[in-house]
Amino acid sequence: MCYSVCMNLHDYLASPGALTVSQLREKVGVKSDIQIRQWRHGYANRKPSPKFATAIEEATGGAVKRWDLRPEDWFEIWPHLIGKKGAPKVPATEEVKG
């Protein structure tokens, strides 16, 4: 699920001028291209850890946002992003920890 202006990992990697899977792997610090591909395609509903979600956001220059990589729990992991420009709304049924 994407919010407002966003690009998911698949769209980013398919876009002109984007990093390759191998380049992204190197920048993020993942051991295998396979892991990047699993996140790209959502294999077995796999998501990057908070550490890797942040690294992907940084490596892509903000094109892929960490809240789009972890839409169910981003506000619990990074409460300082709540209310930032472009951030999705926190679900009303969820209680923000912190």
N, C-alpha and C positions, 0 to 999 in steps of 0.2 A: 504494500500500500504506500502510495506517495502522497505527499501533502504539498499544496501550492506548487511552487516551482521546484522540481526535483528531477533527479536522474537516478534510476536504480543501477546497480552494478552491471547488469547485462547491457543496458542501453549505453552506459558509459563506455564499456569495453568495445562495443560495436560502433562507436562514434568516430568520425575522422579526427586524427590527431591525438587520440587517447593513448595511454600507456598500453603496452601489450600485457597479456597475462603474466609473462615472465618478468617484465619490468615492474609491474605492480607487486608481484611476489617479493622481489628483491627490496623494494621500497618499504613494504609492510613488515618484512621479516618472517614470512611464512616459509616453511621448509620445502613445500611442493606446489607446483602449478595446479595439481589436482585439488588442493584445498581451495584455491581461488575459484576454480571452475565449479566446485560444489556450492560455494556461496553465490556465484553468478547465476546458477540455474536453480537454486533452492533445493538441491538434492537432499532428500529425507528431512526437509524443513530445517536444514542447517543454517545457522547464522554465525557471523563472526563474533568472537568474544568482545566485551567492551574495549579491551586494549586494541584489538585488530580493527574494530569499527572506527575508532578514533584515528588509527593509522591510515585507514583507507580514505577517510575524509581529508586528512592532511595530504596524502599522496596524490589525490585527485584534484587538489586545489579547491576543495569544497564542492565539487560537482556532485559527488555522492555524499549525502549527509548521514551522519551516524544515526540520527533518529529514523531515517528511512531504512537503515540496515537492521534496526532493533525497535520497530514501532510499538511493540507491546510493553516494553519496559524502559525506554530511553529516559523517561522523566524520573525514574527511580535511580538510575545509574548516574545521570547528569542533571540533577535538579537545578543547577545554575543556568541551564539552557531554557528553562521554562520561561515563556514570555519573550524570548529573543526573536528578532525578525525572522520570519519564515518557519519558526518552530510550530509544530502541530499543537493543537489544543490537547490538554491532558483530559483523558476520559473522565466524565463526571462520576462514574461509578468506582473509580480507582482512588485510593487514598495515597497521597504522595508521602513517602517516607522521608524523614530527614529531620 
